[in-house]
Amino acid sequence: MDDRTRELIALAAALAAGCPSCMESHWQEAERIGVSAVDMAEAIQIARTVRVTALLAIDSLAEQLPQRVEIPLLGPNTTGCGPGCQC
């Protein structure tokens, strides 16, 4: 793999990992070796799209999983409020 490709992947991976200092470092290294700002912006946009798509998928799963659990109905005076509670 050439250095240009390696730095573009590293830049995208840094975004995916949520590491600002890594992003800065890989942006600077990519600039140093001659990668264009347009190419770096494209790598970042691809990584952002992947990250947002994954976030939406995990949020959807987080909404669905609790719906799969049967929650028992509470009887009278079983709210856990304490003695004498009128709930």
C-alpha positions as CSV (number, residue, x, y, z in Angstrom):
1,M,0.0,0.0,0.0
2,D,1.4,3.4,-0.8
3,D,1.8,6.2,1.8
4,R,-1.0,8.3,0.2
5,T,-3.6,5.5,0.6
6,R,-2.3,4.6,4.1
7,E,-2.8,8.2,5.3
8,L,-6.3,8.5,3.8
9,I,-7.3,5.3,5.5
10,A,-5.7,6.4,8.7
11,L,-7.6,9.8,8.5
12,A,-10.9,8.0,8.0
13,A,-10.1,5.5,10.8
14,A,-9.3,8.4,13.2
15,L,-12.7,9.9,12.5
16,A,-14.4,6.5,13.0
17,A,-12.5,6.1,16.3
18,G,-13.4,9.6,17.4
19,C,-9.8,10.7,18.0
20,P,-9.3,14.4,17.2
21,S,-5.6,14.4,17.8
22,C,-5.2,11.4,15.4
23,M,-7.2,13.2,12.8
24,E,-5.0,16.3,13.1
25,S,-1.9,14.2,12.9
26,H,-3.0,12.2,9.8
27,W,-4.3,15.3,8.1
28,Q,-0.9,17.0,8.6
29,E,1.0,13.9,7.4
30,A,-1.2,13.6,4.4
31,E,-0.6,17.2,3.5
32,R,3.1,16.7,4.0
33,I,3.2,13.9,1.5
34,G,1.1,15.8,-1.0
35,V,-2.4,14.4,-0.6
36,S,-4.9,17.1,-1.8
37,A,-7.4,18.6,0.6
38,V,-10.1,17.5,-1.7
39,D,-9.1,13.9,-1.4
40,M,-8.8,14.1,2.4
41,A,-12.2,15.7,2.6
42,E,-13.6,12.9,0.5
43,A,-12.1,10.3,2.8
44,I,-13.6,12.1,5.8
45,Q,-17.0,12.3,4.1
46,I,-16.9,8.5,3.4
47,A,-16.0,7.8,7.1
48,R,-18.7,10.2,8.3
49,T,-21.3,8.4,6.2
50,V,-20.2,5.0,7.5
51,R,-20.2,6.3,11.1
52,V,-23.7,7.9,10.9
53,T,-25.1,4.9,9.2
54,A,-23.7,2.6,11.9
55,L,-25.0,5.0,14.6
56,L,-28.5,5.0,13.2
57,A,-28.5,1.2,13.0
58,I,-27.4,0.8,16.6
59,D,-30.0,3.3,17.7
60,S,-32.6,1.3,15.9
61,L,-31.5,-1.9,17.5
62,A,-31.5,-0.1,20.9
63,E,-35.2,0.8,20.4
64,Q,-36.1,-2.7,19.2
65,L,-34.5,-4.9,21.9
66,P,-36.5,-3.6,24.9
67,Q,-39.7,-4.3,22.9
68,R,-38.7,-8.0,22.9
69,V,-38.9,-8.3,26.6
70,E,-42.1,-9.0,28.4
71,I,-42.5,-6.7,31.3
72,P,-44.5,-8.2,34.2
73,L,-47.5,-6.2,35.3
74,L,-47.3,-4.9,38.9
75,G,-50.0,-5.8,41.3
76,P,-51.4,-3.4,43.9
77,N,-48.9,-1.9,46.3
78,T,-46.0,-3.4,44.5
79,T,-44.5,-0.1,43.2
80,G,-41.7,-0.3,45.7
81,C,-42.6,3.1,47.2
82,G,-42.6,1.8,50.7
83,P,-45.1,1.1,53.5
84,G,-48.3,3.1,53.5
85,C,-47.9,4.2,49.9
86,Q,-51.2,4.6,48.1
87,C,-49.8,4.1,44.6
